Every structure is written in structure tokens, then in C-alpha cells.
Amino acid sequence: MHKTTQTTTQKNNLIIMTQVFIMLLFAITVKAQTVTPWITTGDQTKLLQQQSTVNFGTNSGTNPATVTINPSTTYQTMDGFGYTLTEGSCEVISGMAATQQNQLLNDLYNPTTGLNASVVRISIGASDLSSSSYSYNETSGDTNMNNFSLNGPDLTYLIPIIKKIKLINPNIKILATPWSAPRWMKTNNSWIGGSLQTQYYAAYAKYFVKYFDAMQAQGISIWGITPQNEPENPHNEPSMLMNSTEQKNFINNQLGPQMAAAGYGNIKIIAFDHNCDNTAYPIDVLNNSGYVDGAAFHLYLGNISAMSTVRNATNKNVYFTEQYTGSGGSFSGDFGWHMQNVVIGSTNNWSKTVLEWNAANNSSLGPRTPGGCSTCLGAITVNNSTTYTKNVAYYIIGQISKFVKPGAVRIASSSTSGSIFSVGFKNPDGSIALVVYNSGGSSNTIKVVSGSSAFNYAVPASSAVTFNWGAGTPPVTGLPGYYNIISRNSNKGLDVADNSTTSGSRIQQYDITNGGGNNQRWKFVSDGNGNYYIIVKSTGMYLAVENNGTGDGLKVQQKTFSASNEFKWTVTSLGGGYYKIINVNSGKSLDVENVSTANGANIQVWTYTGNLNQQWQLVQVESTAKNAVSKTLEGEDQNGMAVFINKTNDYLKIDTNHEGDGEVEIYSLTGQSVLKRTVHFTKGNQSEIEISRLPKGLYIVNIKDDKGTYSKKVLKQ
């Protein structure tokens, strides 16, 4: 008995000691963390401006304004943030000079140097901030959609701008919404008001499918749709009424089945898309349709808590998709209301997106339809072809989008002060972002508590601060074989000039075909500390900076190895298959001189800014396991699956004797999911997935169906 008691006591002591050790370790880890604040003040003296860092310390004393976060308690996963990119927005952006247009789009959508806006809402046909009212089929009675076409404003303005955004952020999510069906399908044959005639439900669903087909043909995949913008508003131009019964019937009887049959069942159908004053409508649709993913909300009426009401009553997703800022408002007032209600309010009420209204318009608040919004202020005002102004909505979204990445989860946060609003997130890389808004009329020194550690920070009146700390994006590990290193800006690869064999020879960019010569093939060899030596196959020499220098503009060369950090590089994923490559000695980025797209342009090092001439694809052209995967690359039939790429049209083909639905997910060699689709397998027929937007390189294809899981490696050339 005594031995048993002694053994139990020893076990209990060991458990207590272990718990104490873990708590101490956690406290030490948090205490050592450095926090970077970014601030926007209501008086505009600081606009999304980085501040001096602060450090966590021991939590002691009390503070009436305490914000406590708990990363172990998690809620919804975030899809992202952004704006509605109206056709009018694209029209004014299209009129800009190339350099300023590129800068504007990078300001909004660049994941590294810009706001990281990661969701784009667009209209199917015209919105009220289009230059005119239009649809894609104005032929009355054309129920087969024979005359469906994107020709017109969308093909002229919208689609070219979306393509440019996709080059900046290939992972952008596109949410598409109609303001009205074609007039001939409606009860009043007008752009304004009216309802969809039941006899045209099938034709209108086909209209959506034709839209997906047409956008796909442009290389643009739709992430989600709402069946109708503001279905209870008959006054806008365009607009259309659609009550909850009509929306249920349209989705259940036509839209959902037609989308699934056409292979678009993976596109989210998000119901409602209107104000927070009506919860009965979205609850009715969500609880009575298996096709619907969730509901979308605006906040021109009602309370933001309606989003939680709907989410809790349906157990489906909720999204915040629109709120405008008016030309007659004040920066401080609009910024504060939107931070409290839209940014912090919607996310604390389970929203997976936060979208403001229009991305850009001109100084006359146009273009717009004759009945369109005449007071809507864009996030950006395009003043003329070479200048633009960032308005309050730019900073409303930027205060969260720049720091909370797609895939982040909301974590528990609470405030003891009625004037301090907060919401916290944990990013996929483990970093924490805490958004705080002080609605008070004076500065308030708050205490932020995480575990047993805390820091104090003075938040100015009517101002928002986003605190960011924790793990960053880790360097890439595991790069076997030889690679082409391709500039994202020029699509040309690193090349030893003149195929030289001399140490000190310059490195240039040059076209690469069929994997290139040995002077264009590079091997990454780990130094054991998270860095790489980059070695060219033709000579075995190392990528290095001239004269072991650290300045901007120094040329990159091939050099005979010596023991120096000038030969070491850090490779870090930027997402979407692109990387930044930083020299360890200088801290400067691999960079194409003068942002050139010409053959023969010098490769240099420069302070990293996130420009496209500093982003690189790593296209594997020789694998250390080449022999082992060569049969798979040709599509060897294993487990009833043959997987290969049709080079002529950039489709992934799956040939199988299986029947039924399967899930196909494509991964980069670093393990990042780059594409996911649901496909239907039929014996004797090949299933296919478009992969035109994926960079060249080696990928792993993972297929799951009711018979098992299968993985293949495929090479896109």
C-alpha cells in the first residue's frame, strides 16, 4: 500500500513538474517575442504606418483597458478581405499610364508589399457602378443561351484588370454577383426592380453556367457566387427582387443542379447578400437548400450580430460582402464606424470575409449607371492618368488584410473596456495579428495579455492599431535536383552569360526552352542553417555578389567558392509558387536590373520591395529521384488511375476505370496546396482539370474517391 502511494505521489509530482516546465517555457517564449504595431489614426497623421516595436514582459498589475487573447480557442477560418471591383473601377484604372496602374494594383493586391486584398467581388453583368446597364445576353427568348457573350464592357475593361491582378496574386478568390437578370427574363422587362419569371429559371441557371465557362476560357476561375445582390432592394439600377421562396426554388430546382452537372459544384453558392435587419430570409434558404454554403450580409440596416444569429441557426458559413463609404463623410467618423462594425464586428460574428464596396472611381464618383450611387467613394480615387488618392476604405481594409492571411483562424479575444474593440487571429505560419480600435475621445494605454505575459501600448483617440508577432514565413527546405530560376516579371531565367566558365562572369536573364542548357540549371545545397548555396550545373560555381558587397545595384556573378556569407541565400515562399531569394551577407534580394524584360538584362541585388522583378519561380527540370518518377510522369497506370498533362491545352487528365465523384488536390513540391477540384469519374471517359494558371514545374496530384487515395507526380513544361 505504501509503495502504491509513493508511486502515485511520484507520478503526480512528475506531472506537476512537467506542467510547470511547459508553463515556464511558454512564458519565456512569449516574453521574448517582439511585437510590431501598425497604426491608422482618425486625424490621418498616421496612415497604416509601422511603429517602433515593443516586447512582451511579465504580466503584472491591473489595467481597466485590458485586451486578453487566447490562441488555443479558435473560431472560423478566414477566406480573406477586399473590395468590389466594379466595371467602372476597371474603366478608370484602365485609363492610367502603365507604371501608375501597376503601382495601384500592387498597392491593393500584392501579398507582400501591398494590402494583400485576397477576395475580389465582381458583378455578373452590370452593377450600379458600371458605365451603363447591360447583360451578357440581350436576345429575348434565347433560353439556350446561344447568344451569350462577355463582349462589351467586361471584356474591354474588367477581365484585363483581373488578369493583371492574378499575376500579382495568383491565389485571389473571385466572388461574382448579378445585380439583375437580363430584362427579358423579368416580370417588368426593366433594369430596375421586377422579379425573375419562373418560366426562365432554367434559362437563368444556364446563363450562370455559360458565365463560368466564358470566364474559365479567359483563365479566370470563380470561387463563389451570390444569386442576387440586395434581393430586397428594387430601387437601384440595375436591381431585381427575389424573396426567400423564389431564391430557394431557383437554387434547388435549377442553379444548384445545373452547376453540379456542368462540373461547377465546387463553386460556393452564398445566399441572401443583403442587410442585417432580416435574419428570417437567410435562415429559410440555408436550412432548406443542400446546395447553399452560407449567407452574405451588408450593414445599411440592422445589427452586425445578425450574422451570428444566422450562423448559429443554420450551422453554415457567413460572409460580409459590402459596405460603402460616402463622399460626404469624415475620415475619422467613417474609419471608426467601419472598424467597430464591419472589420471587428463582422469577424467577431463569424464572418469569413470582410469586403468594402467599390475599389476605385474617378473624381466625379463615376462611372455609374443613370440610377447608380452618386455618393459612393472608392477606396481609391483615380485623379488622372498618373495620380491617384487613397481614401478611407483603403485603410479600413488595409488595417486587417495586410496582417491576417487567407487561412488564418480567429482566436479568442476580449476587452475589459467599452471603448476598446478587438479581434485576434492566428495565421497559417503561426504568427498572431490583433486588431484593436479605440473609440474614445482620448488616448488610452491598454494592456495586451497572452498567457502569463503582457505589454502596454498607448492607442490614440479614434485610432486603430494592428499588433503582429510570432513566427514568420519559414525558409523553404528540401529542394532536390536542378531548377530553372524564373523571373515573375519577365518569365526569363537565370543564365550564366555567354555560357562562360570563368569565375566572376556575370549572371543575366534569358529565355529558357525545354529546361534550358546547363548554364541555366541551378542546384540548391543546404548550409545546414536554413540557407542555401546556389550552384550552376555548367561549371559547379556558386551564385554570389560581386566584391562581397552589400550595396544596392551590385551585380550577381558565378564565383569559385570561398568561406563567406556572400555565397549563401535564403529562399522564402511568397505563396502561389513564387519565392524571394535573399543574400545572407547583404540582406538584399535577387533582382532583375531596371525591372527589365529583355534578354541579357543583368541580375543584381537590391533592397527587397516585393516588386515582380524580385519574385522567382523554381521550376524543377532534373530530380534526384528522376528515374523513380519517370514512369509516373508519363502517366503509368497504377491502382486504376492514369494521370498526365495534355501539353497542348494545359489540362490535367485523369483516366480511370472508377465511377463516381472524387476530390483532386494538386500540391507544389514544398507541400503547398495550389489547386483543388471535385471531379466526376466515368469509365471510358477522361476527367480533366484546367491548370493553365499554374507555373511550370513538378507537382504532386492527390486523388481521393470511395475506393481510396492515390498520389502521382506530374511535370508541367
Salt bridges, closest charged atoms under 4 A:
ASP79 OD2 - LYS352 NZ 3.83
ASP107 OD2 - LYS390 NZ 3.65
GLU138 OE1 - ARG183 NH2 2.81
GLU230 OE2 - HIS298 ND1 3.02
GLU232 OE1 - HIS274 ND1 3.89
ASP273 OD2 - ARG121 NH2 3.08
ASP273 OD1 - HIS298 NE2 2.87
ASP284 OD1 - LYS248 NZ 2.99
ASP293 OD1 - LYS268 NZ 3.52
GLU322 OE1 - ARG121 NH1 2.91
GLU356 OE2 - HIS338 ND1 2.71
ASP511 OD1 - LYS492 NZ 2.62
ASP527 OD2 - LYS568 NZ 3.50
ASP552 OD1 - LYS588 NZ 3.21
GLU566 OE1 - LYS559 NZ 3.34
GLU593 OE2 - LYS555 NZ 3.30
GLU622 OE2 - ARG521 NH1 2.67
GLU622 OE2 - LYS537 NZ 2.61
ASP650 OD2 - LYS716 NZ 3.80
ASP661 OD1 - HIS680 ND1 2.82
GLU663 OE2 - LYS676 NZ 3.84
GLU688 OE1 - LYS653 NZ 2.51
ASP705 OD2 - HIS658 ND1 2.70
ASP706 OD1 - LYS707 NZ 3.83
